[in-house]
Amino acid sequence: MAALVATREAGLQRLAEFVDDAGERYARDRNTDFGDPARNAVSMLSPYLRHRLVSEEEVLTAVLERHSPRDAEKFIQEVYWRTYFKGWLEQRPQVWRDYETARDRSLAALSANKGLATAYDEAVAGTTGMDAFDAFALELVETGYLHNHSRMWFASIWIFTLRLPWELGADFFMRHLMDGDPASNTLSWRWVGGLHTRGKNYLATRDNIRRYTNGRFNSKGLNENAPPLDGPEPPRPSKLPVGENPAAVPSVLLLHDDDCLAPPFDALSGEIVDVMALDASAGRSPGERGNLAATFTREALVDSLAAHSAGGDNSPETDSERIVARIVQSGARQVVAPHAPVGPVNDALNRIAKTLQSHEISMVRPIRAYDREAWPHATKGFFAMKSVIPDMLALMARRSA
């Protein structure tokens, strides 16, 4: 697979190339992994959506200009699955904290448990002897991407056949996926294991893999009858953040790797004295990130800075203290940052905001209308959100009218 170009222009071009296939063809072929580089049955937009180089609203609008909601139903639902996961985790931030704790505990156990370390090393190196799993492990590292169905098979084999901690597999994905996202990645692994939809796990089978890879693999020795993982009930949903509106004061616009799309400048009534970009992607994993994933994030932020700043330094910043120092030096009284959902970016913004308080500089984090309308429907399973997709599409259409 040719490396994806991490620019908004490339994301919009990819959308334009795919949109004709978002209807019947996507519905027919979306579950088949034809192999790299034959990826024309799926959109390959997830890295752009993950960093919001292109927004969900832009994607849905383009698709609905070409297809009816019924004809593009499967693709539209796939977009809203990502939105659902974000809204669900936004109301249960402890699930992310618990994942981080269990992940770090499992990573530490690799040093003390030789058997676990050997099994883990074979899994991430793609040397288990299971053809499909090994091919997927190598493809992930080499391309920074996996077909969604292959991610499900991989996670299922990791959990139920190799019997490795699911948190280690989720961390492997977070290090290498260009679209690695705290909500989609963590909750997808939980869903496969039977922790998200309680008591219902996803089991990879030899026949299913053979069928949906066009016979490329013949995986033997899979555990096709494993019970779901056991774990505590997820916490009850908490209140969603409401977001804030910027004041008419000198402001710094702070973009980040969860949202490279700034609000339109005419929506900010105060003077923009500086534009900066926070790269908090190192917080996605304590391990070394794959080169493709790290490069995509950094280049996405460089592209965003080039688009939103009038010259100057287009280098994303990873150090919170340097960001604070530059904000203070700018003379701004306010920082405007697009809202970041639960995860490393949100954590970094919280640290920056706390430090800025001592300088009497506020941070406001507007929430996009798309998220504000959808997230309240992510309290339970996906069906609740699925049932109101027509209503949310109508709201979206009225906004763009």
N, C-alpha and C positions, 0 to 999 in steps of 0.2 A: 504494500500500500504506500503510495506516495505520501510524504509528510504533509499534513494539513497546514495551510498558511494561517497564522493566527492574527488575522485582520478582519475588521468589520466588512470590508469590501469582499474578501474571500468568502465570508459567511453568507452574505447576501447573494453572491454568485452561486454558491452551493444550493441555496434555497431556490433560486430561479431555475437551476438545472434539475432539481428534484420535483418541483411542485406538480408537474404533469403526472407523475407517478404516485402521488399521495392518495389517490382514490383506489380504483379496482386493483391495480398492480400491487400496491402496498398491502392491501387486505389479503391478497392471494399469496404473496411471497415473503411477507415480513418475518415469518418464523424460520425460514430456511437460511442457513449460513452456507452460502455458495463458496466461501473461502476468499481469502485475500488474493488478488485485488477486486474480485467480482462483488462489489458492494452496492451495485446500483438499485437493489430492491429496498434499501433502507436509506434514510436521509443523510446520515453522517453529520447531523447538525448538533449533536449533543455537546461537543466541546465548545461550540459557539454559544449555545444556550446556557451551559454551565457557568461561563464567564460573562454572560449577557453582553457579548459583542453583538448578538442579535437577540431580540426579545421574543418571548413566547407569543406576545400579541402580534408582532410582525409576522411570525411564522403562520399563525392561525389565520390572520387576515389574508395573506398571500394564498393560502390553500383554499380558503372559502371564496376567493375571487375566481377560482378555477373549477371548484367542485361544490356540490351540495353538501350540507352537513351529513346527510345519510351516506353519500358515496365515499366521503372521507372520514367516516365515523371511527374506524380503527386507528387511523393516524391521529385524529383529534384526541381520542382517548389516551393515546400514548403520551402526548404532550401534557395532558392533565394528570397522568400518573406522576410525572416529575413534580408537578405543582402540588399534588396531594401529599407526596412524601415530605416536601418542604413544610407544608402547613401542619402536618401531623407532628413532625419533630419540633417545630416552632412552639407547639403547645405542650411538649414533653421534653424539655432540654435535658432532663436527668438521664434520659436514655442515651444521649450522646456522651454525657459524663461517665456513665456506667461502662459504655463501650471503651472509652479511653482508659479507664482503670483496668478493665479486664485485658485489654490489648497489651498494656504495659506489663501487667503481671505475666502474661503468656510469653512476651518477648524475653522477660527476665528468666523464665523457666527454661528457655533454650540453652542457657549456659549450664544449668544444673542437671538437665535430663538429656542424656546422650541419645536415647532412642527417639525422643521428640525432635531433637535437633536434626538427626539424620533424616527422619521422615519429612520434616519441614524443608530441609535443603533439597531433597529430591523433588519435592512438589514444586518449589519455585524455580528450580533449574529445568523442569520438564523431563525428569529422568525416572519417573515412576514405573514405566513400562505399559501404562494405559494410553493407547494411541491418541485418542481425542484430547484427553486431559493434558498430556505432554505438549501436543501441538498448540493448544490454547495458551498454555503457560509461556511458550516461546513467542507466540504471536503477540501476546500482551506486552512483553518486554521489548520486542523488536519494533512494534508499531504504535504502542500507546493506546490501543483500541481493541475491543472485542465486540462481536455481535451480541445483542442482548440475550438471545437464546443460549449462546455459548457461555455467557456469564452465569446463567442459571445452571447449566450442566456442570460447569467448573465448580461452582459453589457447592452443589449437591454432592459431587464426588469428594471434594475436600472435606466436607462435614461428615458424610455418612459412610463413605468407603475408606478414605484415609484416616478418618476419625481424628482430624486435627481441629484445634480450637477455631471456631468460626471467626473470631476476632483477628487471628493472624492472617486468614485469607482476605478479610475485608481490608486489612492494612496493606497487604500485597497489592490489591487493586488500587488503593488510595495512593500508593507510591508511583504506580505506573500509568494509570488511566489519565488521558488528557481531560476527560470529563469527570474525574474523581470528585465526588460531591458528598459532604457529610450526610445529608438526608437520603438521597437516592441510593448511595452505596451501602450505608449502614442498615437501612431498613430493608433493602433488597436481600442482603445476607440474612437478616432476621426472618424475612418472609420465607426464604428457602428452608431455613432451619425449623420453621414451625413456631417461631416466637412472636411474629407479628400477627398473623391470623392464628390464634392459639389452637394447637392441636392439628394443624394442617400444614404438612411440610411438602416440599417439592422433591421428587426422587427422579434422578436421571436414569434412564433405562437404555440398554443396548439398542433396542429396536427404534426408540425415539431418536437417538443420536444418529443412527444409520439413515433413518428416513429423512431427517431434516438437515443432513449434510450431503444429500445426494449420494449416499453410499461411500463417502470418503473415509469413514471410520467404522471399525468393528470392535467396539470396546467390550472387553470381557472382564469378568470378575467384579462387576459393580454390585453394590449392596442395594438391591431394588425393593427391599421390604423393611427398611429401617423405620423405627418410630420417630416422631418428632422430638426435637430437643426439649428439655424441661427447663423452665426458668420462671422467675417471678412475673406476675401480671404487670403490664406497663402502668405507669402512674396515670391518674385521671388528668384530662386536659386542663391546662391552666389558661389564664387570660392571654389573648394575643396582644402584641405590642400595637400601639395606636399610631406611632409615627408622629413627627412634628413638622410644622411649617416653618420655613426659614424666615427670619426677621430681616428688615431692611437696614442692614448694617454691613460694613466691610467684611467679606467672607473669603475663606479658603474652600475650594471645592476639592474634596478628597475622594478620589475614585479608588477602587480596590478589586481584588480578583474574584469577588462574588458579583460585581456589577460594574462593568466597564462603560455603561451608558449613563452619561450624566443627564440630570433633568435639563430641559431646555433652558438656556440662559435667560430667556424672557420670563421664566417662572421664578427667577431669583431676583428679588427687587433691590437687593443691596449690591454694591460693587464687588466683583470678583477680583481679589488682589493677588491670588496665586492659585494654581492648579497642581495637585500632587497625586501620586498613585501609591497605594500601599500594597505590597506583595507579601501576604501572610501565608503563602502556600506551604512554607516549611512547617507550619503547624499542623498540616494534614497527617503527618506521620513523624515519629521520632527517628525513623530510618532514612536512608538516602533516597531521594526521589529519583525516579527514572529521568533520563535526560530529555526525552520527548515531552513528558508531562511538564517538567520544570520550564523547558524552553517555550512551550505553548503559552503558559501562564505569563511569563515575562514578556513575550512578544505581544500578547494581547494587551497588556498594560502599556507598553511602549506605543502601540497603535492608538490606544485610547487617549494617551497624553498628547500625541501629535495632533489628534483631531480636536481636542478641547482646550489646548493651551496655545497662546500666541508666541511660539518660539520658546526659547529658554531650555531648561533641563528636562529632557524627556525620559529620564531614568527612573524606573520605579524604585521605591525605598522599602527596605526590609526592616530597618531599625526604628522602633517607635520613638526612641529618644531624639533621633535626628529629625524625625517628622515634627515632634513637639517644638524643637528649637527653631525650625524653619517657620512654623506657624506663628510662634511668638514674635520672631523677627519681622514677619510680614505686616504686623500691625492689625491683623484681623481681630474682630470681636466675636467671630462665629465660624465654625467649621460645618460645612454641609457635606454629608456623606450619604449616598444611597443606603437604605437599610440593608444590613447583612443578616441573613438568617443564622440560626444556631450553628456554631462551628468556629474554626480558628480566626476567621476575619472578624466575627462579632467579638470574640475575646480580645483581639488586638485593639479594636475600636474602643472597647470598654476601658482598656488600660490607658489609651491616649486621652479619652474624654476625662478620666479621673485626674490625670496629671494637668490637663488644661484648666481644670476648675481653679487650681491655685493661681492661675494667671488671669482669672476672670474671663475666660474664653469658653463659650458654650459649644456643644456639638449637637446638631439636629440631624435626624436620619429619616427623611421622608420615605414612606412606603408606597410603592407603585399601586395604582388602582387595580391592576390585574391581580396582584397578590392579596390586596385588601378584600377584594370581592370573593376570591376562591378559598383562602385559608380557613375561614369559619366553617367550611363544609368538610374539613379534614379531621373531624373529631373521632370518627370510628373507622370503618372500612371504606374502601374506595367506592363502593356502590352509592353511598350517600352523595359523594361528589359527582359521580357519573350521572345521577338522576337530575342534577341541576345544570349540566353542561349547556343545554339549550338556553337556559336563562342567562348564564354567564356570557355566552356568545352574543346574546341580544344586548346585554349591557356594553360589551366591547364594541359592537357595531354602532351603538348610539354615541359612544365617545368619539369615534372616528368620523361620524357623519358631519 
